[in-house]
């Protein structure tokens, strides 16, 4: 049995590797960086991730972009700023 989610993640890792190879001309097998340099790279990536989280939080706080639990439970279909939200149960059971 195939796991489509894992397959998607693996494909994204492969694409990321290909992008890195094209951009930097090397893979993670490189040996020219020290452990501290690798840790610096990781820290920079995590700092970027934290900035992305903060940006998304600001969207939620500034414009109430996220659907609340209450509105989700009280609606069959919710539209919000061009997005369509359909509860999973509606898709599965055809409600």
PDB file with one MODEL, atoms N, CA, C and O in Angstrom:
MODEL        1
ATOM      1  N   UNK A   1       0.836  -1.184   0.000  1.00  0.00           N
ATOM      2  CA  UNK A   1       0.000   0.000   0.000  1.00  0.00           C
ATOM      3  C   UNK A   1       0.883   1.250   0.000  1.00  0.00           C
ATOM      4  O   UNK A   1       1.783   1.384   0.829  1.00  0.00           O
ATOM      5  N   UNK A   2       0.619   2.144  -0.921  1.00  0.00           N
ATOM      6  CA  UNK A   2       1.397   3.378  -1.018  1.00  0.00           C
ATOM      7  C   UNK A   2       0.896   4.401  -0.015  1.00  0.00           C
ATOM      8  O   UNK A   2      -0.302   4.494   0.255  1.00  0.00           O
ATOM      9  N   UNK A   3       1.816   5.157   0.524  1.00  0.00           N
ATOM     10  CA  UNK A   3       1.473   6.270   1.402  1.00  0.00           C
ATOM     11  C   UNK A   3       1.736   7.540   0.609  1.00  0.00           C
ATOM     12  O   UNK A   3       2.884   7.959   0.461  1.00  0.00           O
ATOM     13  N   UNK A   4       0.679   8.148   0.102  1.00  0.00           N
ATOM     14  CA  UNK A   4       0.795   9.320  -0.770  1.00  0.00           C
ATOM     15  C   UNK A   4       1.455  10.503  -0.060  1.00  0.00           C
ATOM     16  O   UNK A   4       2.163  11.293  -0.685  1.00  0.00           O
ATOM     17  N   UNK A   5       1.222  10.617   1.234  1.00  0.00           N
ATOM     18  CA  UNK A   5       1.809  11.733   1.981  1.00  0.00           C
ATOM     19  C   UNK A   5       3.327  11.583   2.041  1.00  0.00           C
ATOM     20  O   UNK A   5       4.063  12.528   1.758  1.00  0.00           O
ATOM     21  N   UNK A   6       3.788  10.389   2.413  1.00  0.00           N
ATOM     22  CA  UNK A   6       5.231  10.144   2.487  1.00  0.00           C
ATOM     23  C   UNK A   6       5.858  10.284   1.105  1.00  0.00           C
ATOM     24  O   UNK A   6       6.943  10.847   0.968  1.00  0.00           O
ATOM     25  N   UNK A   7       5.183   9.777   0.090  1.00  0.00           N
ATOM     26  CA  UNK A   7       5.680   9.901  -1.282  1.00  0.00           C
ATOM     27  C   UNK A   7       5.840  11.374  -1.663  1.00  0.00           C
ATOM     28  O   UNK A   7       6.824  11.747  -2.302  1.00  0.00           O
ATOM     29  N   UNK A   8       4.888  12.200  -1.278  1.00  0.00           N
ATOM     30  CA  UNK A   8       4.957  13.634  -1.556  1.00  0.00           C
ATOM     31  C   UNK A   8       6.145  14.279  -0.835  1.00  0.00           C
ATOM     32  O   UNK A   8       6.859  15.096  -1.416  1.00  0.00           O
ATOM     33  N   UNK A   9       6.350  13.909   0.426  1.00  0.00           N
ATOM     34  CA  UNK A   9       7.461  14.466   1.200  1.00  0.00           C
ATOM     35  C   UNK A   9       8.800  14.054   0.578  1.00  0.00           C
ATOM     36  O   UNK A   9       9.699  14.883   0.438  1.00  0.00           O
ATOM     37  N   UNK A  10       8.929  12.799   0.212  1.00  0.00           N
ATOM     38  CA  UNK A  10      10.166  12.309  -0.406  1.00  0.00           C
ATOM     39  C   UNK A  10      10.436  13.060  -1.708  1.00  0.00           C
ATOM     40  O   UNK A  10      11.570  13.455  -1.978  1.00  0.00           O
ATOM     41  N   UNK A  11       9.398  13.254  -2.509  1.00  0.00           N
ATOM     42  CA  UNK A  11       9.572  13.995  -3.764  1.00  0.00           C
ATOM     43  C   UNK A  11      10.012  15.430  -3.508  1.00  0.00           C
ATOM     44  O   UNK A  11      10.824  15.974  -4.258  1.00  0.00           O
ATOM     45  N   UNK A  12       9.485  16.043  -2.458  1.00  0.00           N
ATOM     46  CA  UNK A  12       9.895  17.407  -2.126  1.00  0.00           C
ATOM     47  C   UNK A  12      11.356  17.452  -1.682  1.00  0.00           C
ATOM     48  O   UNK A  12      12.081  18.388  -2.017  1.00  0.00           O
ATOM     49  N   UNK A  13      11.785  16.438  -0.926  1.00  0.00           N
ATOM     50  CA  UNK A  13      13.205  16.370  -0.543  1.00  0.00           C
ATOM     51  C   UNK A  13      14.081  16.234  -1.783  1.00  0.00           C
ATOM     52  O   UNK A  13      15.122  16.884  -1.879  1.00  0.00           O
ATOM     53  N   UNK A  14      13.671  15.399  -2.728  1.00  0.00           N
ATOM     54  CA  UNK A  14      14.448  15.221  -3.961  1.00  0.00           C
ATOM     55  C   UNK A  14      14.515  16.526  -4.752  1.00  0.00           C
ATOM     56  O   UNK A  14      15.575  16.896  -5.258  1.00  0.00           O
ATOM     57  N   UNK A  15      13.378  17.222  -4.858  1.00  0.00           N
ATOM     58  CA  UNK A  15      13.361  18.506  -5.568  1.00  0.00           C
ATOM     59  C   UNK A  15      14.249  19.528  -4.874  1.00  0.00           C
ATOM     60  O   UNK A  15      14.962  20.296  -5.520  1.00  0.00           O
ATOM     61  N   UNK A  16      14.193  19.524  -3.545  1.00  0.00           N
ATOM     62  CA  UNK A  16      15.021  20.460  -2.769  1.00  0.00           C
ATOM     63  C   UNK A  16      16.505  20.182  -2.994  1.00  0.00           C
ATOM     64  O   UNK A  16      17.310  21.108  -3.101  1.00  0.00           O
ATOM     65  N   UNK A  17      16.857  18.906  -3.064  1.00  0.00           N
ATOM     66  CA  UNK A  17      18.241  18.518  -3.312  1.00  0.00           C
ATOM     67  C   UNK A  17      18.694  18.978  -4.698  1.00  0.00           C
ATOM     68  O   UNK A  17      19.797  19.498  -4.864  1.00  0.00           O
ATOM     69  N   UNK A  18      17.828  18.779  -5.682  1.00  0.00           N
ATOM     70  CA  UNK A  18      18.154  19.200  -7.046  1.00  0.00           C
ATOM     71  C   UNK A  18      18.317  20.717  -7.122  1.00  0.00           C
ATOM     72  O   UNK A  18      19.216  21.215  -7.799  1.00  0.00           O
ATOM     73  N   UNK A  19      17.448  21.447  -6.427  1.00  0.00           N
ATOM     74  CA  UNK A  19      17.541  22.906  -6.395  1.00  0.00           C
ATOM     75  C   UNK A  19      18.845  23.343  -5.742  1.00  0.00           C
ATOM     76  O   UNK A  19      19.520  24.244  -6.240  1.00  0.00           O
ATOM     77  N   UNK A  20      19.200  22.709  -4.634  1.00  0.00           N
ATOM     78  CA  UNK A  20      20.441  23.024  -3.942  1.00  0.00           C
ATOM     79  C   UNK A  20      21.657  22.737  -4.804  1.00  0.00           C
ATOM     80  O   UNK A  20      22.613  23.512  -4.822  1.00  0.00           O
ATOM     81  N   UNK A  21      21.616  21.628  -5.514  1.00  0.00           N
ATOM     82  CA  UNK A  21      22.732  21.270  -6.396  1.00  0.00           C
ATOM     83  C   UNK A  21      22.891  22.308  -7.513  1.00  0.00           C
ATOM     84  O   UNK A  21      24.003  22.722  -7.841  1.00  0.00           O
ATOM     85  N   UNK A  22      21.759  22.715  -8.087  1.00  0.00           N
ATOM     86  CA  UNK A  22      21.807  23.711  -9.159  1.00  0.00           C
ATOM     87  C   UNK A  22      22.291  25.071  -8.635  1.00  0.00           C
ATOM     88  O   UNK A  22      23.036  25.778  -9.313  1.00  0.00           O
ATOM     89  N   UNK A  23      21.859  25.423  -7.427  1.00  0.00           N
ATOM     90  CA  UNK A  23      22.199  26.737  -6.874  1.00  0.00           C
ATOM     91  C   UNK A  23      23.612  26.787  -6.312  1.00  0.00           C
ATOM     92  O   UNK A  23      24.335  27.759  -6.530  1.00  0.00           O
ATOM     93  N   UNK A  24      24.014  25.730  -5.578  1.00  0.00           N
ATOM     94  CA  UNK A  24      25.295  25.750  -4.867  1.00  0.00           C
ATOM     95  C   UNK A  24      26.357  24.839  -5.472  1.00  0.00           C
ATOM     96  O   UNK A  24      27.529  24.920  -5.103  1.00  0.00           O
ATOM     97  N   UNK A  25      25.951  23.969  -6.404  1.00  0.00           N
ATOM     98  CA  UNK A  25      26.916  23.084  -7.045  1.00  0.00           C
ATOM     99  C   UNK A  25      27.442  21.977  -6.143  1.00  0.00           C
ATOM    100  O   UNK A  25      28.501  21.409  -6.411  1.00  0.00           O
ATOM    101  N   UNK A  26      26.714  21.666  -5.079  1.00  0.00           N
ATOM    102  CA  UNK A  26      27.154  20.617  -4.161  1.00  0.00           C
ATOM    103  C   UNK A  26      25.941  20.030  -3.443  1.00  0.00           C
ATOM    104  O   UNK A  26      24.832  20.556  -3.532  1.00  0.00           O
ATOM    105  N   UNK A  27      26.172  18.949  -2.742  1.00  0.00           N
ATOM    106  CA  UNK A  27      25.118  18.304  -1.967  1.00  0.00           C
ATOM    107  C   UNK A  27      25.458  18.406  -0.484  1.00  0.00           C
ATOM    108  O   UNK A  27      26.453  19.024  -0.105  1.00  0.00           O
ATOM    109  N   UNK A  28      24.628  17.800   0.339  1.00  0.00           N
ATOM    110  CA  UNK A  28      24.917  17.772   1.771  1.00  0.00           C
ATOM    111  C   UNK A  28      26.077  16.843   2.105  1.00  0.00           C
ATOM    112  O   UNK A  28      26.497  16.773   3.259  1.00  0.00           O
ATOM    113  N   UNK A  29      26.592  16.139   1.127  1.00  0.00           N
ATOM    114  CA  UNK A  29      27.769  15.294   1.337  1.00  0.00           C
ATOM    115  C   UNK A  29      29.057  16.103   1.399  1.00  0.00           C
ATOM    116  O   UNK A  29      30.131  15.540   1.613  1.00  0.00           O
ATOM    117  N   UNK A  30      28.963  17.392   1.218  1.00  0.00           N
ATOM    118  CA  UNK A  30      30.154  18.248   1.224  1.00  0.00           C
ATOM    119  C   UNK A  30      30.892  18.126   2.560  1.00  0.00           C
ATOM    120  O   UNK A  30      30.287  17.864   3.600  1.00  0.00           O
ATOM    121  N   UNK A  31      32.182  18.317   2.508  1.00  0.00           N
ATOM    122  CA  UNK A  31      33.010  18.157   3.707  1.00  0.00           C
ATOM    123  C   UNK A  31      33.795  19.422   4.050  1.00  0.00           C
ATOM    124  O   UNK A  31      34.681  19.403   4.904  1.00  0.00           O
ATOM    125  N   UNK A  32      33.460  20.515   3.377  1.00  0.00           N
ATOM    126  CA  UNK A  32      34.220  21.740   3.580  1.00  0.00           C
ATOM    127  C   UNK A  32      33.689  22.618   4.716  1.00  0.00           C
ATOM    128  O   UNK A  32      34.227  23.699   4.956  1.00  0.00           O
ATOM    129  N   UNK A  33      32.657  22.178   5.410  1.00  0.00           N
ATOM    130  CA  UNK A  33      32.111  22.953   6.521  1.00  0.00           C
ATOM    131  C   UNK A  33      32.378  22.246   7.843  1.00  0.00           C
ATOM    132  O   UNK A  33      32.331  21.019   7.936  1.00  0.00           O
ATOM    133  N   UNK A  34      32.655  23.042   8.848  1.00  0.00           N
ATOM    134  CA  UNK A  34      32.849  22.486  10.189  1.00  0.00           C
ATOM    135  C   UNK A  34      31.487  22.234  10.835  1.00  0.00           C
ATOM    136  O   UNK A  34      30.451  22.642  10.311  1.00  0.00           O
ATOM    137  N   UNK A  35      31.509  21.563  11.971  1.00  0.00           N
ATOM    138  CA  UNK A  35      30.255  21.333  12.696  1.00  0.00           C
ATOM    139  C   UNK A  35      29.608  22.650  13.093  1.00  0.00           C
ATOM    140  O   UNK A  35      28.385  22.782  13.027  1.00  0.00           O
ATOM    141  N   UNK A  36      30.398  23.612  13.497  1.00  0.00           N
ATOM    142  CA  UNK A  36      29.855  24.923  13.881  1.00  0.00           C
ATOM    143  C   UNK A  36      29.230  25.615  12.671  1.00  0.00           C
ATOM    144  O   UNK A  36      28.182  26.249  12.789  1.00  0.00           O
ATOM    145  N   UNK A  37      29.869  25.493  11.516  1.00  0.00           N
ATOM    146  CA  UNK A  37      29.297  26.095  10.307  1.00  0.00           C
ATOM    147  C   UNK A  37      27.964  25.429   9.939  1.00  0.00           C
ATOM    148  O   UNK A  37      27.024  26.112   9.533  1.00  0.00           O
ATOM    149  N   UNK A  38      27.881  24.110  10.077  1.00  0.00           N
ATOM    150  CA  UNK A  38      26.612  23.413   9.844  1.00  0.00           C
ATOM    151  C   UNK A  38      25.555  23.896  10.832  1.00  0.00           C
ATOM    152  O   UNK A  38      24.404  24.121  10.459  1.00  0.00           O
ATOM    153  N   UNK A  39      25.951  24.054  12.095  1.00  0.00           N
ATOM    154  CA  UNK A  39      25.020  24.550  13.110  1.00  0.00           C
ATOM    155  C   UNK A  39      24.573  25.975  12.796  1.00  0.00           C
ATOM    156  O   UNK A  39      23.418  26.330  13.030  1.00  0.00           O
ATOM    157  N   UNK A  40      25.472  26.782  12.274  1.00  0.00           N
ATOM    158  CA  UNK A  40      25.091  28.141  11.869  1.00  0.00           C
ATOM    159  C   UNK A  40      24.057  28.110  10.753  1.00  0.00           C
ATOM    160  O   UNK A  40      23.090  28.872  10.781  1.00  0.00           O
ATOM    161  N   UNK A  41      24.254  27.230   9.769  1.00  0.00           N
ATOM    162  CA  UNK A  41      23.264  27.075   8.693  1.00  0.00           C
ATOM    163  C   UNK A  41      21.910  26.675   9.266  1.00  0.00           C
ATOM    164  O   UNK A  41      20.883  27.243   8.894  1.00  0.00           O
ATOM    165  N   UNK A  42      21.906  25.710  10.160  1.00  0.00           N
ATOM    166  CA  UNK A  42      20.664  25.254  10.778  1.00  0.00           C
ATOM    167  C   UNK A  42      20.003  26.398  11.538  1.00  0.00           C
ATOM    168  O   UNK A  42      18.797  26.612  11.414  1.00  0.00           O
ATOM    169  N   UNK A  43      20.780  27.126  12.317  1.00  0.00           N
ATOM    170  CA  UNK A  43      20.236  28.237  13.088  1.00  0.00           C
ATOM    171  C   UNK A  43      19.602  29.281  12.165  1.00  0.00           C
ATOM    172  O   UNK A  43      18.519  29.788  12.458  1.00  0.00           O
ATOM    173  N   UNK A  44      20.259  29.600  11.068  1.00  0.00           N
ATOM    174  CA  UNK A  44      19.712  30.569  10.115  1.00  0.00           C
ATOM    175  C   UNK A  44      18.397  30.077   9.520  1.00  0.00           C
ATOM    176  O   UNK A  44      17.455  30.856   9.371  1.00  0.00           O
ATOM    177  N   UNK A  45      18.325  28.794   9.178  1.00  0.00           N
ATOM    178  CA  UNK A  45      17.087  28.229   8.629  1.00  0.00           C
ATOM    179  C   UNK A  45      15.960  28.281   9.658  1.00  0.00           C
ATOM    180  O   UNK A  45      14.818  28.592   9.318  1.00  0.00           O
ATOM    181  N   UNK A  46      16.284  27.976  10.926  1.00  0.00           N
ATOM    182  CA  UNK A  46      15.266  28.020  11.973  1.00  0.00           C
ATOM    183  C   UNK A  46      14.819  29.455  12.250  1.00  0.00           C
ATOM    184  O   UNK A  46      13.654  29.699  12.566  1.00  0.00           O
ATOM    185  N   UNK A  47      15.738  30.390  12.132  1.00  0.00           N
ATOM    186  CA  UNK A  47      15.370  31.795  12.305  1.00  0.00           C
ATOM    187  C   UNK A  47      14.423  32.224  11.173  1.00  0.00           C
ATOM    188  O   UNK A  47      13.458  32.949  11.413  1.00  0.00           O
ATOM    189  N   UNK A  48      14.700  31.777   9.946  1.00  0.00           N
ATOM    190  CA  UNK A  48      13.795  32.059   8.833  1.00  0.00           C
ATOM    191  C   UNK A  48      12.419  31.460   9.108  1.00  0.00           C
ATOM    192  O   UNK A  48      11.402  32.119   8.896  1.00  0.00           O
ATOM    193  N   UNK A  49      12.384  30.211   9.580  1.00  0.00           N
ATOM    194  CA  UNK A  49      11.113  29.556   9.878  1.00  0.00           C
ATOM    195  C   UNK A  49      10.338  30.330  10.937  1.00  0.00           C
ATOM    196  O   UNK A  49       9.121  30.481  10.829  1.00  0.00           O
ATOM    197  N   UNK A  50      11.033  30.818  11.955  1.00  0.00           N
ATOM    198  CA  UNK A  50      10.388  31.604  13.004  1.00  0.00           C
ATOM    199  C   UNK A  50       9.814  32.898  12.430  1.00  0.00           C
ATOM    200  O   UNK A  50       8.725  33.318  12.821  1.00  0.00           O
ATOM    201  N   UNK A  51      10.530  33.525  11.514  1.00  0.00           N
ATOM    202  CA  UNK A  51      10.029  34.746  10.874  1.00  0.00           C
ATOM    203  C   UNK A  51       8.778  34.437  10.052  1.00  0.00           C
ATOM    204  O   UNK A  51       7.833  35.226  10.054  1.00  0.00           O
ATOM    205  N   UNK A  52       8.758  33.298   9.350  1.00  0.00           N
ATOM    206  CA  UNK A  52       7.572  32.915   8.566  1.00  0.00           C
ATOM    207  C   UNK A  52       6.381  32.688   9.480  1.00  0.00           C
ATOM    208  O   UNK A  52       5.263  33.085   9.152  1.00  0.00           O
ATOM    209  N   UNK A  53       6.607  32.056  10.622  1.00  0.00           N
ATOM    210  CA  UNK A  53       5.533  31.822  11.593  1.00  0.00           C
ATOM    211  C   UNK A  53       4.984  33.164  12.083  1.00  0.00           C
ATOM    212  O   UNK A  53       3.771  33.356  12.163  1.00  0.00           O
ATOM    213  N   UNK A  54       5.878  34.073  12.403  1.00  0.00           N
ATOM    214  CA  UNK A  54       5.449  35.390  12.889  1.00  0.00           C
ATOM    215  C   UNK A  54       4.622  36.110  11.831  1.00  0.00           C
ATOM    216  O   UNK A  54       3.623  36.751  12.157  1.00  0.00           O
ATOM    217  N   UNK A  55       5.027  36.012  10.576  1.00  0.00           N
ATOM    218  CA  UNK A  55       4.281  36.642   9.483  1.00  0.00           C
ATOM    219  C   UNK A  55       2.878  36.061   9.396  1.00  0.00           C
ATOM    220  O   UNK A  55       1.910  36.814   9.286  1.00  0.00           O
ATOM    221  N   UNK A  56       2.748  34.752   9.443  1.00  0.00           N
ATOM    222  CA  UNK A  56       1.435  34.113   9.371  1.00  0.00           C
ATOM    223  C   UNK A  56       0.576  34.459  10.583  1.00  0.00           C
ATOM    224  O   UNK A  56      -0.637  34.630  10.460  1.00  0.00           O
ATOM    225  N   UNK A  57       1.197  34.561  11.743  1.00  0.00           N
ATOM    226  CA  UNK A  57       0.461  34.984  12.933  1.00  0.00           C
ATOM    227  C   UNK A  57      -0.081  36.402  12.754  1.00  0.00           C
ATOM    228  O   UNK A  57      -1.202  36.698  13.167  1.00  0.00           O
ATOM    229  N   UNK A  58       0.710  37.271  12.141  1.00  0.00           N
ATOM    230  CA  UNK A  58       0.252  38.647  11.936  1.00  0.00           C
ATOM    231  C   UNK A  58      -0.943  38.683  10.994  1.00  0.00           C
ATOM    232  O   UNK A  58      -1.849  39.496  11.182  1.00  0.00           O
ATOM    233  N   UNK A  59      -0.964  37.818   9.982  1.00  0.00           N
ATOM    234  CA  UNK A  59      -2.136  37.718   9.117  1.00  0.00           C
ATOM    235  C   UNK A  59      -3.370  37.352   9.939  1.00  0.00           C
ATOM    236  O   UNK A  59      -4.430  37.959   9.793  1.00  0.00           O
ATOM    237  N   UNK A  60      -3.215  36.358  10.799  1.00  0.00           N
ATOM    238  CA  UNK A  60      -4.338  35.890  11.599  1.00  0.00           C
ATOM    239  C   UNK A  60      -4.823  36.983  12.543  1.00  0.00           C
ATOM    240  O   UNK A  60      -6.028  37.170  12.709  1.00  0.00           O
ATOM    241  N   UNK A  61      -3.898  37.701  13.158  1.00  0.00           N
ATOM    242  CA  UNK A  61      -4.273  38.740  14.106  1.00  0.00           C
ATOM    243  C   UNK A  61      -4.837  39.973  13.404  1.00  0.00           C
ATOM    244  O   UNK A  61      -5.805  40.568  13.879  1.00  0.00           O
ATOM    245  N   UNK A  62      -4.241  40.359  12.281  1.00  0.00           N
ATOM    246  CA  UNK A  62      -4.629  41.596  11.602  1.00  0.00           C
ATOM    247  C   UNK A  62      -5.929  41.476  10.816  1.00  0.00           C
ATOM    248  O   UNK A  62      -6.715  42.422  10.758  1.00  0.00           O
ATOM    249  N   UNK A  63      -6.148  40.331  10.223  1.00  0.00           N
ATOM    250  CA  UNK A  63      -7.304  40.249   9.331  1.00  0.00           C
ATOM    251  C   UNK A  63      -8.213  39.074   9.636  1.00  0.00           C
ATOM    252  O   UNK A  63      -9.128  38.780   8.866  1.00  0.00           O
ATOM    253  N   UNK A  64      -7.974  38.405  10.742  1.00  0.00           N
ATOM    254  CA  UNK A  64      -8.818  37.272  11.129  1.00  0.00           C
ATOM    255  C   UNK A  64      -8.982  36.296   9.959  1.00  0.00           C
ATOM    256  O   UNK A  64     -10.098  35.879   9.646  1.00  0.00           O
ATOM    257  N   UNK A  65      -7.880  35.939   9.324  1.00  0.00           N
ATOM    258  CA  UNK A  65      -7.915  35.076   8.147  1.00  0.00           C
ATOM    259  C   UNK A  65      -8.253  33.635   8.465  1.00  0.00           C
ATOM    260  O   UNK A  65      -8.736  32.906   7.598  1.00  0.00           O
ATOM    261  N   UNK A  66      -8.007  33.213   9.695  1.00  0.00           N
ATOM    262  CA  UNK A  66      -8.233  31.819  10.018  1.00  0.00           C
ATOM    263  C   UNK A  66      -9.654  31.601  10.510  1.00  0.00           C
ATOM    264  O   UNK A  66     -10.230  32.450  11.190  1.00  0.00           O
ATOM    265  N   UNK A  67     -10.196  30.477  10.163  1.00  0.00           N
ATOM    266  CA  UNK A  67     -11.548  30.126  10.561  1.00  0.00           C
ATOM    267  C   UNK A  67     -11.528  29.712  12.030  1.00  0.00           C
ATOM    268  O   UNK A  67     -10.677  28.930  12.453  1.00  0.00           O
ATOM    269  N   UNK A  68     -12.465  30.239  12.795  1.00  0.00           N
ATOM    270  CA  UNK A  68     -12.541  29.862  14.203  1.00  0.00           C
ATOM    271  C   UNK A  68     -13.241  28.514  14.353  1.00  0.00           C
ATOM    272  O   UNK A  68     -13.965  28.085  13.454  1.00  0.00           O
ATOM    273  N   UNK A  69     -13.031  27.862  15.464  1.00  0.00           N
ATOM    274  CA  UNK A  69     -13.698  26.584  15.733  1.00  0.00           C
ATOM    275  C   UNK A  69     -15.214  26.778  15.719  1.00  0.00           C
ATOM    276  O   UNK A  69     -15.951  25.946  15.190  1.00  0.00           O
ATOM    277  N   UNK A  70     -15.668  27.885  16.305  1.00  0.00           N
ATOM    278  CA  UNK A  70     -17.104  28.134  16.369  1.00  0.00           C
ATOM    279  C   UNK A  70     -17.709  28.290  14.978  1.00  0.00           C
ATOM    280  O   UNK A  70     -18.757  27.716  14.684  1.00  0.00           O
ATOM    281  N   UNK A  71     -17.044  29.073  14.119  1.00  0.00           N
ATOM    282  CA  UNK A  71     -17.603  29.263  12.783  1.00  0.00           C
ATOM    283  C   UNK A  71     -17.522  27.980  11.963  1.00  0.00           C
ATOM    284  O   UNK A  71     -18.391  27.712  11.133  1.00  0.00           O
ATOM    285  N   UNK A  72     -16.495  27.203  12.194  1.00  0.00           N
ATOM    286  CA  UNK A  72     -16.337  25.933  11.486  1.00  0.00           C
ATOM    287  C   UNK A  72     -17.447  24.962  11.862  1.00  0.00           C
ATOM    288  O   UNK A  72     -18.006  24.284  11.000  1.00  0.00           O
ATOM    289  N   UNK A  73     -17.760  24.897  13.135  1.00  0.00           N
ATOM    290  CA  UNK A  73     -18.773  23.955  13.613  1.00  0.00           C
ATOM    291  C   UNK A  73     -20.178  24.381  13.220  1.00  0.00           C
ATOM    292  O   UNK A  73     -21.081  23.546  13.165  1.00  0.00           O
ATOM    293  N   UNK A  74     -20.380  25.653  12.949  1.00  0.00           N
ATOM    294  CA  UNK A  74     -21.711  26.168  12.656  1.00  0.00           C
ATOM    295  C   UNK A  74     -21.958  26.410  11.177  1.00  0.00           C
ATOM    296  O   UNK A  74     -22.939  27.062  10.821  1.00  0.00           O
ATOM    297  N   UNK A  75     -21.112  25.914  10.324  1.00  0.00           N
ATOM    298  CA  UNK A  75     -21.285  26.138   8.891  1.00  0.00           C
ATOM    299  C   UNK A  75     -20.995  24.874   8.115  1.00  0.00           C
ATOM    300  O   UNK A  75     -20.151  24.064   8.498  1.00  0.00           O
ATOM    301  N   UNK A  76     -21.711  24.721   7.018  1.00  0.00           N
ATOM    302  CA  UNK A  76     -21.439  23.588   6.134  1.00  0.00           C
ATOM    303  C   UNK A  76     -20.266  23.920   5.216  1.00  0.00           C
ATOM    304  O   UNK A  76     -19.362  23.106   5.030  1.00  0.00           O
ATOM    305  N   UNK A  77     -20.291  25.093   4.658  1.00  0.00           N
ATOM    306  CA  UNK A  77     -19.218  25.556   3.781  1.00  0.00           C
ATOM    307  C   UNK A  77     -18.912  26.996   4.165  1.00  0.00           C
ATOM    308  O   UNK A  77     -19.825  27.802   4.340  1.00  0.00           O
ATOM    309  N   UNK A  78     -17.660  27.313   4.292  1.00  0.00           N
ATOM    310  CA  UNK A  78     -17.251  28.658   4.677  1.00  0.00           C
ATOM    311  C   UNK A  78     -16.394  29.236   3.559  1.00  0.00           C
ATOM    312  O   UNK A  78     -15.441  28.598   3.112  1.00  0.00           O
ATOM    313  N   UNK A  79     -16.722  30.413   3.117  1.00  0.00           N
ATOM    314  CA  UNK A  79     -15.852  31.094   2.153  1.00  0.00           C
ATOM    315  C   UNK A  79     -15.249  32.285   2.859  1.00  0.00           C
ATOM    316  O   UNK A  79     -15.921  32.965   3.635  1.00  0.00           O
ATOM    317  N   UNK A  80     -13.985  32.535   2.592  1.00  0.00           N
ATOM    318  CA  UNK A  80     -13.296  33.623   3.280  1.00  0.00           C
ATOM    319  C   UNK A  80     -12.172  34.124   2.385  1.00  0.00           C
ATOM    320  O   UNK A  80     -11.204  33.405   2.135  1.00  0.00           O
ATOM    321  N   UNK A  81     -12.294  35.326   1.913  1.00  0.00           N
ATOM    322  CA  UNK A  81     -11.263  35.965   1.100  1.00  0.00           C
ATOM    323  C   UNK A  81     -10.786  35.085  -0.050  1.00  0.00           C
ATOM    324  O   UNK A  81      -9.585  34.927  -0.268  1.00  0.00           O
ATOM    325  N   UNK A  82     -11.726  34.523  -0.772  1.00  0.00           N
ATOM    326  CA  UNK A  82     -11.380  33.740  -1.942  1.00  0.00           C
ATOM    327  C   UNK A  82     -11.049  32.287  -1.666  1.00  0.00           C
ATOM    328  O   UNK A  82     -10.806  31.532  -2.607  1.00  0.00           O
ATOM    329  N   UNK A  83     -11.031  31.868  -0.401  1.00  0.00           N
ATOM    330  CA  UNK A  83     -10.757  30.475  -0.061  1.00  0.00           C
ATOM    331  C   UNK A  83     -12.064  29.766   0.243  1.00  0.00           C
ATOM    332  O   UNK A  83     -12.992  30.364   0.788  1.00  0.00           O
ATOM    333  N   UNK A  84     -12.131  28.534  -0.099  1.00  0.00           N
ATOM    334  CA  UNK A  84     -13.299  27.708   0.177  1.00  0.00           C
ATOM    335  C   UNK A  84     -12.901  26.627   1.155  1.00  0.00           C
ATOM    336  O   UNK A  84     -11.955  25.879   0.906  1.00  0.00           O
ATOM    337  N   UNK A  85     -13.612  26.537   2.264  1.00  0.00           N
ATOM    338  CA  UNK A  85     -13.333  25.537   3.280  1.00  0.00           C
ATOM    339  C   UNK A  85     -14.509  24.577   3.334  1.00  0.00           C
ATOM    340  O   UNK A  85     -15.649  25.000   3.523  1.00  0.00           O
ATOM    341  N   UNK A  86     -14.246  23.317   3.174  1.00  0.00           N
ATOM    342  CA  UNK A  86     -15.274  22.294   3.292  1.00  0.00           C
ATOM    343  C   UNK A  86     -14.813  21.315   4.343  1.00  0.00           C
ATOM    344  O   UNK A  86     -13.688  20.817   4.291  1.00  0.00           O
ATOM    345  N   UNK A  87     -15.677  21.037   5.296  1.00  0.00           N
ATOM    346  CA  UNK A  87     -15.285  20.121   6.351  1.00  0.00           C
ATOM    347  C   UNK A  87     -15.015  18.747   5.753  1.00  0.00           C
ATOM    348  O   UNK A  87     -15.691  18.324   4.815  1.00  0.00           O
ATOM    349  N   UNK A  88     -14.034  18.063   6.297  1.00  0.00           N
ATOM    350  CA  UNK A  88     -13.637  16.748   5.816  1.00  0.00           C
ATOM    351  C   UNK A  88     -14.823  15.790   5.820  1.00  0.00           C
ATOM    352  O   UNK A  88     -14.993  15.021   4.874  1.00  0.00           O
ATOM    353  N   UNK A  89     -15.640  15.822   6.857  1.00  0.00           N
ATOM    354  CA  UNK A  89     -16.797  14.929   6.940  1.00  0.00           C
ATOM    355  C   UNK A  89     -17.756  15.154   5.764  1.00  0.00           C
ATOM    356  O   UNK A  89     -18.381  14.210   5.280  1.00  0.00           O
ATOM    357  N   UNK A  90     -17.869  16.412   5.306  1.00  0.00           N
ATOM    358  CA  UNK A  90     -18.721  16.698   4.173  1.00  0.00           C
ATOM    359  C   UNK A  90     -18.201  16.043   2.904  1.00  0.00           C
ATOM    360  O   UNK A  90     -18.982  15.602   2.061  1.00  0.00           O
ATOM    361  N   UNK A  91     -16.885  15.981   2.770  1.00  0.00           N
ATOM    362  CA  UNK A  91     -16.304  15.341   1.601  1.00  0.00           C
ATOM    363  C   UNK A  91     -16.456  13.832   1.664  1.00  0.00           C
ATOM    364  O   UNK A  91     -16.757  13.183   0.662  1.00  0.00           O
ATOM    365  N   UNK A  92     -16.244  13.281   2.850  1.00  0.00           N
ATOM    366  CA  UNK A  92     -16.287  11.823   3.013  1.00  0.00           C
ATOM    367  C   UNK A  92     -17.705  11.294   2.925  1.00  0.00           C
ATOM    368  O   UNK A  92     -17.952  10.284   2.266  1.00  0.00           O
ATOM    369  N   UNK A  93     -18.641  11.968   3.584  1.00  0.00           N
ATOM    370  CA  UNK A  93     -19.999  11.459   3.680  1.00  0.00           C
ATOM    371  C   UNK A  93     -20.950  12.136   2.716  1.00  0.00           C
ATOM    372  O   UNK A  93     -22.138  11.817   2.690  1.00  0.00           O
ATOM    373  N   UNK A  94     -20.442  13.065   1.923  1.00  0.00           N
ATOM    374  CA  UNK A  94     -21.245  13.699   0.894  1.00  0.00           C
ATOM    375  C   UNK A  94     -22.367  14.576   1.423  1.00  0.00           C
ATOM    376  O   UNK A  94     -23.420  14.672   0.793  1.00  0.00           O
ATOM    377  N   UNK A  95     -22.165  15.212   2.556  1.00  0.00           N
ATOM    378  CA  UNK A  95     -23.213  16.080   3.120  1.00  0.00           C
ATOM    379  C   UNK A  95     -23.334  17.360   2.337  1.00  0.00           C
ATOM    380  O   UNK A  95     -24.162  18.209   2.666  1.00  0.00           O
TER     381      UNK A  95
ENDMDL
END
